[in-house]
Amino acid sequence: MTAPRTATDGGRSATGPPGIAAPAIPRTDVVLRIRDLHVEFDGPRGPAPAVRGVDLTLHRGEVLGLVGESGSGKSTVALAAIGLLPDTARVAGSVTIAGTDVVGADDATLSRLRGRRVGMVFQDPLSALTPVHRVGDQIAEAIRTHHDVTRAHARRRAVELLDLVGIPDPATRAAASPHEFSGGMRQRALIAMAIANEPDVLLADEPTTALDVTVQAQVLDVLRTAQRATGAALLLVSHDLGVIAGTADRVAVMYAGRVAVMYAGRVVESGPATALFAAPRMPYTMGLLGAVPRLDAPVDAATAAPDAPDAKEPAHGGAAPTPDRATAPGPRTPLIPIPGAPPEPHDLPTGCAFAPRCPLADDACRAAEPALLSVGTEEPGRHHAACRHTDRIVERGLTATDVYPLPDPPASSAPAPDRDTLPPVLKVTGLTKTFPVRKGAVVKRRVGSVYAVNGVELDLGRGETLGLVGESGSGKSTTLMEILGLAAPEGGTVEVLGRDTRTLDRAARRQLRGTVQMVFQDPLSSLDPRLPVGELITEPLRAQGVDRARAAARVPELLRLVGLSPDHADRYPHAFSGGQRQRVGIARALSVRPQLLVLDEPVSALDVSVQAGILNLLTALRAELGLSYLFVSHDLSVVRHIADRVSVMYLGRTVEHGPVAEVFGAPGHPYTRALLSAVPLPDPVRERGRERILLAGDPPSPTRPATGCGFRGRCPRYAAMSPTHDADRRSRCERETPALTAPGPGRAAAACHFAGPP
């Protein structure tokens, strides 16, 4: 094949398919036009409006990001654009693609459009791909549906498309079934299918939500390549502001069903990505951006690690430290939580739908819904906001902290600077855990092992927060289960509050269990729906032998502690929002006065504005109660905001651990560097100017014990070593397992033979 040619689109490179130059992109060519779109669904209380009067225009080659909280109507807009809404939906307005109105079109017309003029990339590729057909055949079918070509030609084209989206050994992989692909590879295959007929419009509905951050970076890179190669317009639906910042030309924010930034089915702000992120004009957008913990936030230079790069706060308008130069959180500034919750579609307030949550709302806001109007004098007509207070925001230069009252930071949220003075709470050394692989229809025999955990090191002192990060399958959950079991581990040692779990008898284990409590990822699944929250909160106390009356007496205190009213004790879990349910879960864990809280992805299922409130609460509780946290998260921005120390896991091993300042500011392990570079920033200028490290492939199977360095198959440093000139260095990576070593006392340790800057 010939090398791909490149073209330029607005200063950004575009890559075409092999041997084909990327097409010129006329910015005036409208490929998708949505006008006054309304969508209602039948509900038990009558029609529920999901989308209310959305207007949207998409030009060829343009990327429009559609953001908003859960239930704002983002996905409904995307499904309406391709005619995939269920029969229970009532649609009004118009959606025009290639001169054809989708609304009211018959099945034959929609079948001609889908796949040919408009392609769709769904959130869950495993559900979107047919499990009983080979991946290559499914892509070939999409081609033959719209083109009169032979089966052999379609299969060759399918292999070319898999090659374009970065599937290794595409000819072999085309013959595989979807279950044989990893999550990232399935999403790549879905992108290949979406662009198979070079459509005019690509719709991507949360295409990276369920993926690890490193895989997300790969998929976004593939999506951008595919979009530029075909010249298609891209409507990217996402709740992740960093993803939108790095990809979109324009942004639409939805709230209660309206476009741009969407809220309650309406777009409440839209405009060029750079302008909207730099100077949002609608309080909802300002709150969303203020609620996001940032990997590049300015920090107190006094907290920087030894030899870590300087990271003083920049002057206004200057460059903030990038993730490569970020240091510790230092004294934590609380995030900006948006009060309340989005309205239910069947219970929208009169006037502005955001008024009940907006600190600037007045009687005029509650009387009539504001129109989406042009704001600003620079590039008039490009930036729009639906707010009566936009002029006031512009004239006074209001920021998110001016609009939303910030909670006071905890008086002493940082632990003692000398870790040697901190009593130990958790110490894990050389932890290992394997699971058997068995075969046999009648008599099961062990034929191998899954090496789930194979050398984990953790160290947590009183009052500290230790963040545990790593990709899916790295062994984080198994590590938690081994710690919470308080039993003798298969290998290594686990010490809780100075007591070795190998020496505990049944009575000692029961006594110690009250000092370690867990907060789960999904509070709805972890709370019994048949019990009121007052009884749920007292369950741990009752398990510890506390009588019912004494346990019930603590409920009002615990509810107030987590920011809920004691009057809520008689309510059931379904009556609470997601953030409130997580607060109930935290109150339940605190009921037995633990010293260590294990938090397993406690904010990953929450919208960003609700997440901010939970993180602020956890920070305040740690300072007030002297708690220690083992905080597991895939979101490194969250870990950087809340943690003092961090431990990075890969393939069941700890590959780097130490103070957040040093690990995030000057990562020694190439895997940590790749993780940090893959975290998107909610700032288009900084996000698009960063160095991106894309890891090749997926982690190796944990059923085969690694020889040498388990990361070398994906390691950029190993790949850059010359087989001739660096033979000794390569041989060391291949034969010798790197030990977790630090350059000095109190410093971050990395399990890499060649740790340090590249």
Buried (B, 14 or more C-beta within 10 A) or exposed (E): EEEBBEBEBEEEEBBBBBEEBBBEBEEEEBBBBBBEBBBBBEEEEEEBBBBBBBBBBBBBBBBBBBBBBEBBBBBBBBBBBBBBBEEEBEBEBBBBBBEBBBBEBEEEBBBBBBBBBBBBBBBBBBEBBEEEEBBBBBBBBBBBBBEEBEEEBBBBBBBBBBBBBBBEEBBEBBEBBBEEBBBBBBBBBBBBBBBBBBBBBBBBBBBBBBBBBBBBBBBBBBBBBBBBBBBBBBBBBBBBBBBBBBBBBBBBBBBBBBBBBBBBBBBBBBBBBBBBBEBBBBBBBBBBBBBBBBBBBBBBBEBBBEEBBEBBEEEEEEEBBBBBBBBBBBBBBBBBBBEEBBBEBBEBBEBBBBBBBBEBBEEEBBEEBBEBEBBBEEEEEBBBBBBBBBEEBBEEEBBBEEBBEBBEBBEEBBBEEEBEEBEBBBBBBBBBBBBEEEEEEEEEEEEEBBBBBBBBBBBBBBBBBBBBBBBBBBBBBBBBEBBBEBEEBEEBBBBBBEBEBEEBEEEEBBEBBBBBBBBBBBBBEBBEEEBBBBBBBBBBBBEBEBEEEEBBEBBBEBBEBBBBEEEBBEBBBEEBBBBBBBBBBBBBBBBBEBBBBBBBBBBBBBBBBBBBBBBBBBBBBBBEBEBBBBBBBBBBBBBBBBBBBBBBBBBBBBBBBBBBBBBBBBBBBBBBBBBBBBBBBBBBEBBBEBEBBBBEEBBBEBEEEBEBBBBBBBBBBBEEBEEEEBEEBBEBBEEEBBEBEBBEEEBBBBBBBBBEEE
